[in-house]
Every structure is written in structure tokens, then in C-alpha cells.
Amino acid sequence: MRQPKQQRAVETRDGILRAAAEVFDEMGYAGAGINRILERAGATAGSLYFHFQSKEGLAHAVMNQQADTILPLLRSEGLQRLIDITLVWSRQLQTNVLLRAGVRLTTEQSTLGMGDAAGPYVAWAKVMEECLIQARDLGELQGGVDPAQVADQVVETCTGMQLYSAAAVGRADLPERVRRMWQILLPGIAVPATVVRMDLDARRLEEAGLV
């Protein structure tokens, strides 16, 4: 049977996106040529420009995939969900080329003059703020803790932390750095009963097949 046209289009788009992520991850935005991406994807220029219009559009599509590589995997809620997002993120950065390329492009884009340089950071902060609002509603946060401010702080800390870890050891210690971050942050934002029940061990997520 012939493959439905719509399904072929989705598979072509996904193949181009994956190939672009591999090339962006290896060479960065400036070094990633369209011809190299097309060769890696086994696709035509017409199909690439049909789906993405430009190299910058393709880069933004890769960056916008970051949350989709993590959020659908999680079932936790409130503060534990926020912790799990960062734990899965720290492990997926070691193995998931789509996430890794998105993070690299997000870091590079402000120096390259790409539009909406803050967009991916703002998107992550919004996701994290929603977790913290839920945590507040569940009675997990100390009085006076501002979910938006804490969300910004977590995004800022994770951004610098992954850069440091990448430069020092190729992100090999990033999960441990995330665990230490929460050991420092939790006593300042969560009520004591919540602090003691938060699970900071990434092995729980490994056993569940999430990383």
C-alpha cells in the first residue's frame, strides 16, 4: 500500500528536523550548512523550505522542541514535577541530540542576531512557574515565595550550570550538579515537610524508563 501523503510529509519533516539537530549539535548554527543538513536527511531543498522556509526557521523549530523531549514523560506534580523536569533535562542533554542542539542554539542565538533570543528561556520559565503555582496551591511552598521569581532563578541557574558542566566534563556531572542545586534551593522555598519528601535521585527516573 502507498503511504498516505500526510504521513510521508510528517516523516519528511521529522527527518529534516532530526538531521538539522545533529548538524547544529556538531557544528553550531554558523557552521551548519543547508546542504550538509539535506545530505544528512536525504531530503531535497524543496522539502526543507516547504516545511521550514529558512535556516533560521529550522533552528527555531529545533529550539522549540526542547520541552517536548521532556514534559510528556512526566507524571509528577507540583514541586516534584519541577525537580523531575530538571533531572530528566540533565540526563537527556547527555543522550538526546534534539534537546542538546536546542540548548546549543538557544545559547548561541543572541550572539548571532537571531530573532526572539529570549524566547526559549521565557518558555521554560513559564513551564516552571506553572509547576510552582501548583506547588503553592498544594501547600508545598513557604509563604511569600514568588513562583515567577523562582522559575526565573531555576532557568538562570540551569543555563549557567550546563555551560560550566559542558566545558569542564562534557556534561558528565550535570545530574549531580542539578541534585546539588536543589539541595541548596529547597530549604529556601519549600516548607520543611515538603523538603524531606522530595526525591532528588535520578535513578528513580531511570528505573521508570524516563531517561
C-alpha positions in Angstrom: 0.0 0.0 0.0 1.1 3.5 -0.7 2.0 5.6 2.3 -0.6 8.4 2.9 0.7 11.7 1.7 0.2 13.4 5.0 2.2 10.7 6.9 5.0 11.0 4.4 5.1 14.8 4.9 5.3 14.3 8.7 8.1 11.8 8.4 10.0 14.1 6.0 9.7 17.0 8.4 10.8 14.9 11.3 13.7 13.5 9.4 14.9 17.0 8.4 14.4 18.2 12.0 16.5 15.3 13.3 19.2 15.8 10.7 19.4 19.5 11.4 19.6 18.8 15.2 22.6 16.5 14.6 24.4 19.1 12.4 23.6 22.0 14.7 24.8 20.0 17.7 28.1 19.1 15.9 28.8 22.5 14.2 26.7 25.2 15.8 24.4 27.5 13.8 27.1 29.3 11.9 28.8 26.1 10.8 25.7 24.2 9.8 25.2 24.5 6.1 21.9 23.7 4.5 23.5 21.3 2.0 25.0 19.3 4.9 21.6 19.1 6.6 19.9 18.0 3.4 22.6 15.3 2.8 22.2 14.1 6.3 18.4 14.0 6.0 18.4 12.5 2.5 15.9 15.3 1.6 15.5 17.9 -1.2 15.9 21.6 -0.8 12.2 22.0 -1.8 11.0 19.8 1.0 13.1 21.7 3.6 11.9 25.1 2.5 8.3 23.8 2.3 8.4 22.9 6.0 10.8 25.5 7.5 11.2 28.4 5.0 14.7 29.2 6.1 17.7 28.0 8.1 16.7 30.3 10.9 13.2 28.9 10.8 14.7 25.4 11.1 16.8 26.4 14.0 13.8 27.9 15.8 11.9 24.7 15.2 14.7 22.7 16.9 14.8 25.1 19.8 11.0 24.9 20.3 11.2 21.1 20.6 13.1 21.3 23.9 10.1 20.9 26.3 8.5 18.2 24.1 11.5 16.0 24.7 10.8 16.1 28.5 7.3 17.1 29.6 5.3 14.2 28.0 7.5 11.8 30.0 6.4 13.1 33.4 3.5 12.2 35.7 4.6 14.0 38.9 3.1 17.3 40.1 4.0 20.4 41.9 7.5 20.9 43.2 8.4 17.2 42.4 7.4 17.8 38.8 9.7 20.8 38.6 12.6 18.8 40.1 11.9 16.0 37.7 12.0 18.3 34.7 15.5 19.4 35.6 16.6 15.9 36.4 15.3 14.5 33.1 16.8 17.5 31.3 20.2 16.9 32.8 20.2 13.3 31.6 18.6 13.9 28.3 21.3 16.5 27.5 23.8 13.7 27.6 21.9 11.5 25.1 19.2 13.3 23.2 20.6 15.2 20.2 17.4 17.2 19.6 17.4 18.6 23.1 21.2 19.2 23.0 21.0 21.0 19.7 18.1 23.1 21.0 20.1 24.1 24.1 23.2 25.0 22.0 21.2 27.1 19.6 19.5 28.9 22.5 22.8 29.8 23.9 24.2 30.9 20.5 21.3 32.8 19.1 21.7 36.1 21.0 25.3 36.5 19.6 24.1 35.6 16.1 21.4 38.3 15.9 18.6 35.7 15.6 15.1 37.0 16.4 13.5 36.5 19.8 16.7 35.4 21.6 15.0 35.2 25.0 12.0 33.1 23.7 13.2 29.6 24.7 14.3 30.9 28.2 10.9 32.6 28.7 9.1 29.4 27.6 11.0 27.3 30.1 10.3 29.8 32.8 6.6 29.7 32.1 6.6 25.9 32.3 8.4 26.0 35.7 6.2 28.8 37.0 3.2 26.6 36.4 4.8 23.9 38.4 5.5 26.3 41.2 1.9 27.7 41.2 0.6 24.2 41.5 3.2 23.6 44.3 1.9 26.7 46.1 -1.7 25.5 45.7 -0.7 22.2 47.2 0.8 23.9 50.3 4.4 23.0 49.4 5.9 26.5 49.3 6.8 28.8 52.1 4.7 31.9 52.4 5.8 34.8 50.3 7.6 32.7 47.7 7.0 34.2 44.2 6.6 31.4 41.6 7.7 33.6 38.7 10.9 34.7 40.5 11.8 31.2 41.5 11.2 29.9 38.0 13.5 32.6 36.5 16.1 31.7 39.0 16.0 28.0 38.1 16.2 28.8 34.4 19.2 31.1 35.0 21.0 28.6 37.2 20.4 25.7 34.9 21.6 27.7 31.9 24.9 28.6 33.6 25.3 25.2 35.2 25.0 23.2 31.9 27.6 25.6 30.2 30.0 25.0 33.1 29.5 21.3 33.1 29.8 21.1 29.3 33.1 23.0 29.4 34.5 21.0 32.3 33.5 17.4 31.7 31.2 17.3 28.7 28.1 17.4 30.9 29.1 14.1 32.6 28.3 15.5 36.0 25.3 17.6 35.1 22.7 15.3 37.0 24.8 15.6 40.2 25.0 19.4 39.7 21.2 19.5 39.4 20.8 17.5 42.6 23.1 19.9 44.5 21.2 22.9 43.1 18.0 21.5 44.7 19.7 20.7 48.0 20.6 24.4 48.2 17.3 25.9 46.8 14.7 23.7 48.5 15.2 24.8 52.1 14.6 28.4 51.0 11.4 27.9 49.1 9.6 24.8 50.4 8.0 24.0 53.8 10.0 21.5 55.8 7.6 18.6 55.3 7.9 19.1 51.5 11.7 19.3 51.6 12.1 15.9 53.3 9.9 14.1 50.8 11.3 15.5 47.6 13.1 12.8 45.6 16.3 14.1 44.0 17.6 10.8 42.8 17.7 10.5 39.0 17.8 6.7 39.4 14.1 6.7 40.1 13.5 8.2 36.7 16.0 5.7 35.0 14.1 2.8 36.5 10.8 4.2 35.2 12.4 4.4 31.7 12.3 8.2 31.5 16.0 8.8 30.9 
